[in-house]
Amino acid sequence: MNRRHDIDALRALAFGLVILYHVAMVYVTDWPWHIKSPHEAQWLQWPMRAINLWRMDLVFLISGMAFGFLRQGSGPARLIGRRSWRLLLPLAFGMAVVVPYQVYVQVVDNGTMGPGFAAFLARYYGGGPWPRDAFAGAEFGVTWNHLWYLVYLWAYTAVLALLTPVLDSATGQRLRQAFTSLRGPALLVLPVLPLALYTLTLWPRFPPTHNLIHDGWLHAVYFTLFVYGYWAGVDAGLWAALRRLRWIALGLALGWFALHVGLRHMAAGGDPSWRLAARLAADAYLWTSLVAVLGWAHHRLNRTWPWLAWANESVYPWYVLHQTLIIALAVLLSPWALGPVVEPSVLLLGTVLGCWLVTDGLVRRSAWLRPLFGLRPRALPRYRKTASPARPGAHNV
């Protein structure tokens, strides 16, 4: 099977969008985050909402495609074991080493604690106690902050791996065939129906928490998209259909988002029916946006890119590092009063430069750091052994 460069490139670009989104979170007005700049901008709210309604859904869709590649030749136990090592080890390391500074900045900023990182670490590693609103996860004493994606991905991978007999059954294959054979309007409409059902039944009862336990609505949405990605895989017919629909999907996505915006304005009066209608429009916007992204990616990105091998190995460490670097740089820049244009530009550039320096200068070069950031061990060089009459052509690997 030929390697799908568009899926590899889309994965790197999707995580790049996550980094850009988190930089913007420092500046968007009325959206709580770990630290906020005095240069907040009201106009950022709608572009941020336009991205927020599908950015992580795209990541889980791509992760489902990756699951399909990984499960080839692996039983459930082996697959879960391998993914546990690649996902839970970086999660544990990130929670212990990378994330605490984010919490420190937040608790100092909101007045829960005074300055002093050593005193904070003693309290944090000791489990608190913390006021419930000190930071997200304060009731548990610790938090995974932006690393919530790793534990969610591990959970979905484990569930789908355990469902392998169902996936491989005649019923499972019929479901997959039904999805991959969708074309035209059916491909734009039918996959939205489960998302709309979750909005009607789960969304009012389970607001997003990212704490794994009380996230019923997001679990339903993300796991469904994870399965969609697994089903889609590299099915040539489905991807050709996505490519054909790219313009139509883009136009529909813009229309659905405009409707969502209008319905949210109507919901500002307090009528819950308008709010529900806005959420249903967001579901249609989500899926048509994903169809447009996948179709355009297949049209434009399915070729060899000189940066792709580097990006594929850099994505994971950059994801682990980026949010702490954003917050640390925002703290460093705050006394300089650089203004609403220079400051965010320096923050973005500094985050990218910091991720690159730490990843390429340290993580990728260190045998013991690589697994802590989700990277495989470095491949050993191959040395050709002198051939012998008994074993012609033998070589050491």
C-alpha positions in Angstrom: 0.0 0.0 0.0 1.4 3.4 -1.0 1.9 5.9 1.8 -0.8 8.5 2.1 1.1 11.8 2.3 -2.0 13.8 2.6 -3.0 12.1 5.8 0.5 12.6 7.3 0.5 16.2 6.3 -3.0 16.8 7.6 -2.0 15.4 11.0 0.9 17.8 11.2 -1.2 20.7 10.1 -4.0 19.8 12.5 -1.7 19.9 15.5 -0.1 23.1 14.2 -3.6 24.6 14.3 -4.0 23.5 17.9 -0.8 25.4 18.8 -2.1 28.6 16.9 -5.4 28.2 18.7 -3.8 28.1 22.1 -1.7 31.2 21.4 -4.9 33.0 20.4 -6.6 31.9 23.7 -4.3 34.4 25.5 -6.0 37.2 23.6 -9.7 36.3 22.9 -12.0 38.4 25.1 -14.3 36.6 27.6 -12.9 33.1 27.1 -11.2 32.0 30.4 -7.7 30.6 30.1 -4.7 30.0 32.3 -3.3 33.5 31.6 -4.8 36.5 29.7 -3.1 39.4 28.0 -4.2 43.0 28.5 -4.5 43.1 24.7 -7.6 41.0 24.5 -9.7 41.3 21.3 -13.4 40.9 21.0 -13.1 40.3 17.2 -11.2 37.0 17.8 -14.3 35.3 19.2 -16.0 34.4 16.0 -12.8 33.1 14.1 -11.9 31.2 17.2 -15.4 29.7 17.4 -15.3 28.8 13.7 -12.1 26.8 14.3 -13.2 25.4 17.7 -16.2 23.7 16.4 -14.2 21.2 14.4 -10.4 21.4 15.3 -10.3 18.5 17.8 -12.9 16.5 15.9 -10.4 16.5 13.0 -7.7 15.3 15.3 -9.8 12.4 16.5 -10.8 11.6 12.9 -7.2 11.4 11.9 -6.4 9.4 15.0 -9.0 6.8 13.9 -7.3 6.5 10.6 -4.0 5.9 12.4 -5.7 3.2 14.5 -6.7 1.3 11.3 -3.0 1.3 10.2 -1.7 0.3 13.6 -4.1 -2.7 14.2 -2.9 -4.4 11.0 -1.1 -7.6 12.2 -1.7 -6.8 15.9 -4.0 -8.5 18.3 -6.0 -6.5 20.9 -3.7 -7.1 23.8 -0.5 -6.2 21.8 -2.2 -3.1 20.3 -3.3 -1.9 23.7 0.1 -2.5 25.2 1.9 -0.7 22.5 -0.5 2.3 22.6 -0.3 2.4 26.4 3.4 2.8 26.2 3.2 5.5 23.5 0.3 7.4 25.1 0.3 6.9 28.9 4.0 7.3 29.5 4.1 10.8 27.9 0.9 11.6 29.7 2.4 10.7 33.1 5.7 12.5 32.3 3.8 15.6 31.0 1.6 15.8 34.1 4.6 15.5 36.4 7.0 17.7 34.6 5.5 19.8 31.8 2.0 20.8 33.1 2.7 22.0 36.7 4.1 25.4 35.6 0.8 26.1 33.8 -1.1 25.4 37.1 1.4 27.6 39.0 0.8 30.6 36.8 -2.9 30.1 37.0 -3.1 29.8 40.8 -0.8 32.9 41.3 -2.8 34.9 38.7 -6.2 34.1 40.4 -4.8 34.7 43.9 -5.0 31.1 45.2 -1.2 31.2 46.1 1.5 33.8 46.2 4.6 33.6 44.0 7.1 30.9 44.7 7.4 27.9 42.4 9.1 25.6 44.9 6.4 26.2 47.5 3.8 25.5 44.8 5.4 22.3 43.7 5.5 21.0 47.3 1.8 21.6 47.6 0.9 20.4 44.1 2.9 17.1 44.4 1.4 16.7 47.9 -2.1 16.7 46.4 -3.2 20.1 47.7 -5.8 20.7 49.1 -7.0 23.3 46.6 -10.1 25.4 46.3 -12.4 23.8 43.8 -12.0 26.8 41.4 -8.2 27.1 41.7 -7.7 25.3 38.3 -9.3 22.7 36.1 -9.0 19.4 38.0 -8.4 21.0 41.4 -10.9 18.6 43.0 -8.5 15.8 42.1 -5.4 17.7 43.2 -3.7 17.4 39.8 -4.6 18.1 36.2 -3.5 17.0 32.7 -4.6 20.3 31.1 -4.0 20.2 27.4 -2.8 16.6 27.6 -6.4 15.3 28.0 -6.3 14.3 24.4 -3.8 11.5 25.2 -6.0 9.7 27.8 -9.1 10.1 25.6 -7.2 8.7 22.6 -5.9 5.8 24.8 -9.5 5.1 26.0 -10.9 5.1 22.4 -8.1 2.9 21.2 -8.6 0.4 24.0 -12.3 0.2 23.4 -12.0 -0.2 19.6 -9.2 -2.8 20.1 -11.4 -4.8 22.4 -14.2 -4.6 19.8 -12.0 -6.2 17.1 -14.3 -9.3 16.9 -17.3 -7.0 16.3 -15.3 -4.9 13.7 -14.3 -8.0 11.8 -17.7 -9.7 12.0 -20.1 -9.7 9.0 -22.1 -7.0 10.7 -19.1 -4.9 11.4 -18.0 -5.2 7.8 -21.4 -4.3 6.5 -21.4 -1.1 8.7 -18.0 -0.2 7.3 -19.1 -0.8 3.8 -22.2 1.3 4.3 -20.1 4.2 5.5 -17.4 3.9 2.8 -20.0 3.6 0.0 -21.7 7.0 0.9 -21.6 9.4 -2.0 -22.9 12.8 -2.8 -25.6 14.2 -0.5 -25.7 11.1 1.6 -22.0 11.6 2.5 -22.8 15.2 3.6 -26.0 14.3 5.6 -26.0 10.8 7.0 -22.8 11.0 9.2 -24.3 14.1 10.9 -27.3 12.2 12.2 -25.5 10.5 15.1 -24.0 13.9 16.1 -27.4 15.5 16.1 -28.8 12.7 18.2 -26.0 13.3 20.8 -27.0 17.0 20.8 -30.6 16.2 21.5 -29.9 13.6 24.2 -26.5 14.2 25.8 -25.4 17.8 25.1 -27.9 19.4 27.6 -26.8 17.0 30.4 -23.0 16.8 29.9 -21.2 20.0 29.3 -17.5 19.6 28.2 -15.2 18.9 31.1 -12.1 17.1 29.6 -11.9 15.2 32.9 -12.7 11.8 31.3 -15.4 10.9 33.8 -18.2 13.4 33.2 -17.8 14.1 29.5 -20.6 12.0 28.1 -21.4 14.3 25.1 -17.8 14.8 24.0 -17.0 11.1 24.3 -20.0 10.3 22.1 -18.9 12.8 19.5 -15.2 12.1 19.6 -15.5 8.3 19.6 -17.9 8.5 16.7 -15.5 10.5 14.6 -12.7 8.2 15.7 -14.7 5.3 14.3 -15.5 7.3 11.1 -11.7 7.8 10.7 -11.1 4.1 11.2 -13.8 3.2 8.6 -12.5 5.8 6.1 -8.9 4.6 6.2 -7.5 4.9 2.7 -10.6 3.7 0.9 -10.0 5.0 -2.6 -13.7 5.4 -3.5 -14.6 7.3 -0.4 -11.6 9.7 -0.7 -12.4 10.3 -4.4 -15.9 11.2 -3.3 -14.5 13.6 -0.6 -12.3 15.2 -3.2 -15.3 15.7 -5.6 -17.3 17.3 -2.8 -14.6 19.7 -1.5 -16.2 22.9 -3.1 -19.7 22.0 -2.2 -18.7 21.0 1.4 -16.8 24.3 1.8 -19.9 26.3 0.7 -22.2 24.4 2.9 -19.8 24.8 5.9 -19.8 28.5 5.4 -23.6 28.5 5.2 -24.1 26.3 8.3 -21.7 28.5 10.3 -23.6 31.7 9.3 -26.8 30.0 10.4 -25.1 29.0 13.7 -24.0 32.6 14.3 -27.5 33.9 13.6 -29.2 31.3 15.9 -26.7 32.1 18.7 -27.8 35.7 18.5 -31.4 34.6 18.7 -30.4 32.4 21.7 -29.0 35.5 23.5 -32.6 36.2 24.6 -32.5 33.2 26.8 -34.8 30.8 24.9 -33.2 27.3 25.2 -34.9 26.2 21.9 -32.8 28.7 19.9 -29.6 27.5 21.7 -30.4 23.9 20.8 -31.0 24.9 17.2 -27.7 26.7 17.2 -26.0 23.5 18.4 -27.7 21.4 15.7 -26.4 23.9 13.1 -23.0 23.5 14.6 -23.1 19.7 14.1 -23.9 20.2 10.4 -21.1 22.8 10.2 -18.7 20.4 11.9 -19.2 17.6 9.5 -19.3 19.6 6.3 -16.1 21.4 7.5 -14.4 18.0 7.9 -15.5 16.8 4.5 -14.1 20.1 3.0 -10.8 19.7 4.9 -10.4 16.0 3.9 -11.3 16.7 0.3 -9.0 19.6 -0.1 -6.2 17.8 1.7 -6.5 14.8 -0.6 -6.5 17.2 -3.6 -3.6 19.4 -2.6 -1.4 17.5 -0.1 -1.1 13.9 -1.4 2.5 14.3 -2.6 6.0 14.0 -1.1 6.9 17.0 1.0 10.5 17.6 2.0 9.4 18.6 5.5 7.0 15.7 6.2 9.4 13.2 7.7 10.6 15.8 10.2 7.1 17.0 10.9 5.8 13.5 11.6 8.4 12.9 14.3 8.1 16.5 15.7 4.3 16.6 16.1 4.2 14.7 19.4 6.9 16.6 21.3 5.6 19.9 20.1 2.1 19.0 21.3 3.4 18.0 24.8 5.5 21.2 25.1 3.6 24.0 23.4 1.1 25.1 26.0 3.6 25.4 28.8 5.9 27.4 26.5 3.0 29.7 25.5 2.2 30.4 29.1 5.9 30.9 30.2 6.5 33.3 27.3 3.3 35.2 28.0 4.6 35.7 31.6 8.0 36.9 30.3 6.5 39.3 27.8 3.9 40.8 30.1 6.2 43.5 31.6 7.4 44.7 28.2 4.1 46.2 27.0 4.8 45.3 23.4 1.4 46.1 22.1 -1.5 44.2 20.5 0.4 43.4 17.3 4.0 42.8 18.3 3.3 40.9 21.5 1.2 38.1 19.9 3.6 37.9 17.0 6.6 37.4 19.4 4.6 34.9 21.4 3.8 32.8 18.4 7.3 33.0 17.0 8.8 32.3 20.4 6.5 29.2 20.9 7.5 27.8 17.6 11.2 28.5 18.1 11.0 27.0 21.7 9.3 23.8 20.5 11.9 23.4 17.7 14.9 24.0 19.9 13.7 21.6 22.7 12.6 18.9 20.3 15.4 19.0 17.7 18.1 20.1 20.1 17.3 17.8 23.0 14.4 15.4 22.8 15.1 13.7 19.4 18.8 13.3 20.3 18.2 11.7 23.7 17.5 7.9 23.9 15.8 8.3 27.3 13.8 11.4 26.5 12.4 10.1 23.3 9.8 7.7 24.9 8.8 10.4 27.4 7.7 12.5 24.5 6.0 9.7 22.6 8.8 9.0 20.1 10.0 5.5 19.1 13.6 4.5 19.9 16.1 5.7 17.3 16.6 3.1 14.6 20.0 1.4 14.8 22.2 1.8 11.7 22.5 -1.3 9.5 26.0 -2.7 9.1 26.8 -5.1 6.3 28.7 -8.1 7.4 31.4 -9.7 5.3 29.8 -12.6 3.4 31.0 -16.1 4.3 31.0 -19.3 2.2 28.6 -20.9 4.6 26.0 -18.1 4.6 26.4 -16.1 1.4 25.0 -12.6 1.6 24.4 -12.7 5.4 24.4 -9.3 7.2 24.0 -8.1 10.7 20.9 -6.1 11.5 
